[in-house]
Amino acid sequence: MQEMKVGRELRQRRNELKLSLREVAELTELSIGFLSQLENDQVSPSLSSLNRIADALRIPMFELLSSDDRDPVVHIEGRRVVELGNTGTEVELLTNFRNWQLMPFRRVLAVGEKYQALRIDRAREEWIYVLAGEMQVYLRNQDPYRLGPGDSIHFASTRLEALNSVGKKPLEFICIMTPPA
């Protein structure tokens, strides 16, 4: 099993928050010596210890577990088209980090095209921003919402029933889903 090397990230975040090792030790109930060794990559933490440290430093644990050194920039010509979960729906990813807590993607629907929502077990929240065209959003137990360019909507994923492209131009939108499908 590969050792976790998180020292640099922990030290950097602790310094950003202007916390001493003693303060982090008090918040996590871990020893100063252990935290110092951890910051110098001399020991590898348990997931339980790492979770306590991440909480104290107010960062998601996945950020520490991700050894991803990929480019954080996604240029338009480098966007990947992937299937959203196992739904058969293709989206254009706007991030290189599919294992993080949110997944931003771009989608285009032709004039009159309808998307019938499929339940994605892991997704909990969605946020949609309309770039072009017009959209009708059907949420469970609500009248449909009509959105145009510049409008946005934020909802629990389980409430989505359908999206329709209802304008005279193709619908183009950005969606952020958390956690990713």
Phi, psi and chi 1 to 4 in degrees:
 res  aa     phi    psi   chi1   chi2   chi3   chi4
   1 MET       -  136.9 -174.4  158.5   95.7      -
   2 GLN   -78.9  138.1 -174.1  177.9    2.8      -
   3 GLU   -74.0  147.1  -72.3 -172.9   15.8      -
   4 MET   -80.6  130.2  -82.1 -171.9 -108.6      -
   5 LYS  -112.6   95.4  -59.1  -77.8 -173.0 -177.2
   6 VAL  -121.9    3.3  -63.7      -      -      -
   7 GLY   -56.0  -49.0      -      -      -      -
   8 ARG   -59.3  -44.8 -175.5 -176.1   66.0 -168.5
   9 GLU   -65.6  -40.2  -69.6   83.6    6.6      -
  10 LEU   -64.7  -46.9  -69.4  176.2      -      -
  11 ARG   -61.9  -44.7 -175.9  179.8  -53.9  106.1
  12 GLN   -60.3  -45.6 -178.4  177.9  -15.0      -
  13 ARG   -67.4  -41.1  179.8   62.4  178.6  158.4
  14 ARG   -60.8  -42.0  179.6  175.6   61.9   78.1
  15 ASN   -67.8  -37.3  -71.4  -27.7      -      -
  16 GLU   -58.7  -38.3  -74.9  172.3    5.0      -
  17 LEU   -85.5   -1.1  -64.7  173.6      -      -
  18 LYS    56.6   43.7  -63.1 -179.9  176.5   30.0
  19 LEU  -105.1  142.9  -67.6  173.2      -      -
  20 SER   -85.3  164.9   67.4      -      -      -
  21 LEU   -59.6  -37.8  -83.0  174.7      -      -
  22 ARG   -60.5  -43.7  179.3  176.5  -52.9  -76.5
  23 GLU   -64.6  -41.9  -69.7  168.7  -45.4      -
  24 VAL   -66.1  -38.1  175.2      -      -      -
  25 ALA   -60.7  -43.3      -      -      -      -
  26 GLU   -65.1  -41.2  -70.4  171.5    4.7      -
  27 LEU   -67.5  -32.3  -68.4  167.6      -      -
  28 THR  -101.5  -13.3   60.7      -      -      -
  29 GLU    60.9   34.0  -62.0  179.1   -8.8      -
  30 LEU  -113.3  156.5  -62.7  169.0      -      -
  31 SER   -75.8  152.3   74.8      -      -      -
  32 ILE   -61.2  -40.6  -66.2  172.4      -      -
  33 GLY   -60.4  -43.7      -      -      -      -
  34 PHE   -63.9  -44.7  173.0   74.0      -      -
  35 LEU   -63.3  -39.2  -67.6  170.2      -      -
  36 SER   -64.0  -45.3  175.8      -      -      -
  37 GLN   -61.3  -38.5  -71.9  179.1  -40.0      -
  38 LEU   -64.8  -45.3 -170.0   55.8      -      -
  39 GLU   -64.5  -23.0  -76.4 -169.6   -0.5      -
  40 ASN   -99.9   13.3  -69.5  -58.9      -      -
  41 ASP    52.9   36.3  -72.0  -39.4      -      -
  42 GLN   -92.7  -17.5  -64.5  171.6  -19.2      -
  43 VAL  -134.9  160.7  -65.2      -      -      -
  44 SER  -113.3  127.7 -172.7      -      -      -
  45 PRO   -80.0  156.8   32.2  -36.8      -      -
  46 SER   -75.2  162.2   68.2      -      -      -
  47 LEU   -62.5  -34.9  -71.4  177.9      -      -
  48 SER   -63.2  -46.4  172.7      -      -      -
  49 SER   -64.4  -43.2  -65.2      -      -      -
  50 LEU   -62.3  -38.1 -166.3   59.9      -      -
  51 ASN   -64.2  -41.9 -170.6   45.2      -      -
  52 ARG   -64.3  -40.3  -71.9  162.9   41.9 -168.9
  53 ILE   -67.1  -44.4  -64.6  165.9      -      -
  54 ALA   -59.4  -41.9      -      -      -      -
  55 ASP   -61.4  -45.1  -76.7  -12.7      -      -
  56 ALA   -63.9  -35.1      -      -      -      -
  57 LEU   -91.2    3.5  -62.6  177.7      -      -
  58 ARG    54.1   49.6  -61.1 -171.1  -58.4  -93.4
  59 ILE  -134.5  150.0   55.4  173.9      -      -
  60 PRO   -68.1  140.8    1.1    2.9      -      -
  61 MET   -60.0  -34.6 -169.6  165.9   76.6      -
  62 PHE   -57.1  -29.8   75.9   86.4      -      -
  63 GLU   -65.5  -33.3 -168.1  172.4  -50.4      -
  64 LEU   -79.1  -32.5  -63.4  172.5      -      -
  65 LEU   -78.2  -21.2  -67.2  173.8      -      -
  66 SER   -78.7  115.9  175.6      -      -      -
  67 SER   -96.6   29.7   59.2      -      -      -
  68 ASP   -78.5  114.5 -132.2  -34.2      -      -
  69 ASP  -105.2   21.1  -70.1  -29.3      -      -
  70 ARG   -67.2  157.6  -74.2 -178.6  -82.1 -178.3
  71 ASP   -61.0  127.8 -170.3  -16.1      -      -
  72 PRO   -75.1  -10.0   25.8  -31.6      -      -
  73 VAL   -95.0  134.0  175.7      -      -      -
  74 VAL  -115.5  108.6  178.2      -      -      -
  75 HIS   -80.0  152.1  -66.3  -77.3      -      -
  76 ILE   -53.0  -40.3 -169.7  166.8      -      -
  77 GLU   -75.9  -11.0   65.8  -82.6   -1.3      -
  78 GLY  -103.9    6.9      -      -      -      -
  79 ARG   -68.3  138.2  -69.1 -178.3 -170.7  161.1
  80 ARG   -98.7  141.7  -69.2  179.2  -64.7  148.2
  81 VAL  -100.0  125.2  175.8      -      -      -
  82 VAL  -133.5  163.5  -59.9      -      -      -
  83 GLU   -83.1  136.5 -176.9  179.3   -6.4      -
  84 LEU   -79.9  104.3 -174.4   59.9      -      -
  85 GLY    59.5 -136.3      -      -      -      -
  86 ASN  -114.7   42.8  -68.3  -41.2      -      -
  87 THR   -94.8  -14.3   64.3      -      -      -
  88 GLY    84.0   -5.1      -      -      -      -
  89 THR   -89.3  125.8  -60.0      -      -      -
  90 GLU   -96.8  139.1  -71.3 -171.5  -19.7      -
  91 VAL  -133.2  158.9  -62.7      -      -      -
  92 GLU   -99.9  112.9 -170.4  176.2  -65.7      -
  93 LEU   -68.5  140.5  -74.3 -176.7      -      -
  94 LEU  -110.5   17.8  -58.8  175.4      -      -
  95 THR  -146.9  156.5 -178.5      -      -      -
  96 ASN   -94.8   -2.8  -76.1  -35.6      -      -
  97 PHE  -111.9   85.2  -55.2  101.0      -      -
  98 ARG   -77.7  -13.8  -68.1 -179.5   69.0 -178.3
  99 ASN   -98.3   10.2   59.9  -26.3      -      -
 100 TRP   -90.6 -173.0  -75.1   23.6      -      -
 101 GLN   -79.8  -19.2  -70.8  -63.9  -55.7      -
 102 LEU  -131.1  156.4   61.4   85.9      -      -
 103 MET  -131.8  104.9 -176.0  174.7   71.3      -
 104 PRO   -87.2  136.3   26.3  -27.2      -      -
 105 PHE  -146.0  162.0   60.4   86.8      -      -
 106 ARG  -113.8  143.7  177.0 -176.6  167.0  -91.0
 107 ARG  -142.7  147.3 -179.9  114.5 -166.6  -98.2
 108 VAL  -125.2  131.9  176.3      -      -      -
 109 LEU  -116.8  135.3  -64.2  179.1      -      -
 110 ALA   -66.1  160.1      -      -      -      -
 111 VAL   -54.6  126.7  173.3      -      -      -
 112 GLY    83.6   -6.9      -      -      -      -
 113 GLU   -70.7  143.5 -173.6  175.9   -9.5      -
 114 LYS  -121.2  142.9  -62.3  177.3 -174.8 -158.6
 115 TYR  -118.2  114.3  168.1   74.2      -      -
 116 GLN   -87.8  120.5 -169.8   65.0   41.5      -
 117 ALA   -64.6  140.0      -      -      -      -
 118 LEU  -110.7  143.6  -60.8  169.7      -      -
 119 ARG   -73.7  123.0  -66.3  -69.3  160.7 -115.8
 120 ILE  -110.5  110.3  -60.6  173.0      -      -
 121 ASP   -53.4  -41.0  -65.7  -22.6      -      -
 122 ARG   -79.5  -29.6  -67.0 -175.1   53.4 -154.5
 123 ALA   -67.6  138.7      -      -      -      -
 124 ARG  -120.7  -35.2  -66.7 -164.4 -179.7   92.5
 125 GLU  -133.7  149.2  -70.5 -178.9   64.3      -
 126 GLU  -137.7  146.3  -70.5 -177.2   52.5      -
 127 TRP  -133.0  130.5  175.1   85.7      -      -
 128 ILE  -124.5  137.0  -64.5  172.9      -      -
 129 TYR  -125.7  123.7  178.6   82.5      -      -
 130 VAL   -84.5  123.5  178.0      -      -      -
 131 LEU   -90.7  -41.0  -63.4  167.0      -      -
 132 ALA  -153.9  157.1      -      -      -      -
 133 GLY    79.5 -168.7      -      -      -      -
 134 GLU  -131.8  145.6  -69.3 -175.9   50.0      -
 135 MET  -128.4  143.0  157.9 -169.8  -70.4      -
 136 GLN  -115.0  126.8 -159.6  154.5   26.8      -
 137 VAL  -112.5  127.4  179.6      -      -      -
 138 TYR  -107.8  113.2  -65.9   85.9      -      -
 139 LEU  -108.8  143.0  -60.9 -179.7      -      -
 140 ARG   -52.7  133.6 -173.6  179.8   64.3 -115.6
 141 ASN    63.9   27.2  -60.3  -35.7      -      -
 142 GLN  -135.8  153.9  -63.4  -73.6  143.5      -
 143 ASP   -69.8  152.9  -70.0  -26.9      -      -
 144 PRO   -62.9  146.9    3.2   -3.0      -      -
 145 TYR  -102.9  138.5  -64.4   94.0      -      -
 146 ARG  -111.0  126.4 -169.4  174.3 -175.9  109.4
 147 LEU  -124.2  142.5  -73.0   77.3      -      -
 148 GLY  -120.6 -176.6      -      -      -      -
 149 PRO   -53.0  130.7  -26.0   35.3      -      -
 150 GLY    91.9  -13.9      -      -      -      -
 151 ASP   -83.2  153.9  -66.0  -20.9      -      -
 152 SER  -139.3  161.4   64.5      -      -      -
 153 ILE  -144.5  142.9 -173.6  169.1      -      -
 154 HIS  -131.5  127.7 -171.6  177.3      -      -
 155 PHE  -155.0  163.6   53.1   88.4      -      -
 156 ALA   -72.7  129.8      -      -      -      -
 157 SER   -55.3  -34.0  -62.2      -      -      -
 158 THR   -67.0  -15.3   54.8      -      -      -
 159 ARG   -86.9  -16.4  -64.5 -173.0   56.1 -142.1
 160 LEU   -70.6  126.9 -179.2   62.6      -      -
 161 GLU  -107.3  -41.8  -67.3 -178.8  -12.2      -
 162 ALA  -163.6  158.3      -      -      -      -
 163 LEU  -128.4  135.1  -61.9  174.4      -      -
 164 ASN  -127.5  140.7  -64.4  -15.7      -      -
 165 SER   -88.2  110.7  174.4      -      -      -
 166 VAL  -115.6    2.1  -64.8      -      -      -
 167 GLY   -89.7 -170.8      -      -      -      -
 168 LYS   -93.3   -4.2  -64.9  179.6 -172.1 -150.7
 169 LYS  -123.3  157.7  -61.9  177.0 -177.4  175.1
 170 PRO   -56.5  146.4  -24.0   33.1      -      -
 171 LEU   -88.2  126.6  171.1   62.6      -      -
 172 GLU  -125.2  127.6  179.5 -177.7   -0.1      -
 173 PHE  -146.5  160.5   62.8   93.9      -      -
 174 ILE  -111.6  135.3  -68.6  174.2      -      -
 175 CYS  -124.9  140.1 -179.8      -      -      -
 176 ILE  -119.2  125.7  -62.8  176.3      -      -
 177 MET  -119.9  137.6 -178.4 -178.0  -66.4      -
 178 THR  -138.9  137.4 -178.0      -      -      -
 179 PRO   -68.5  168.8   24.9  -28.9      -      -
 180 PRO   -63.7  152.3   -6.5   10.4      -      -
 181 ALA   -80.9      -      -      -      -      -
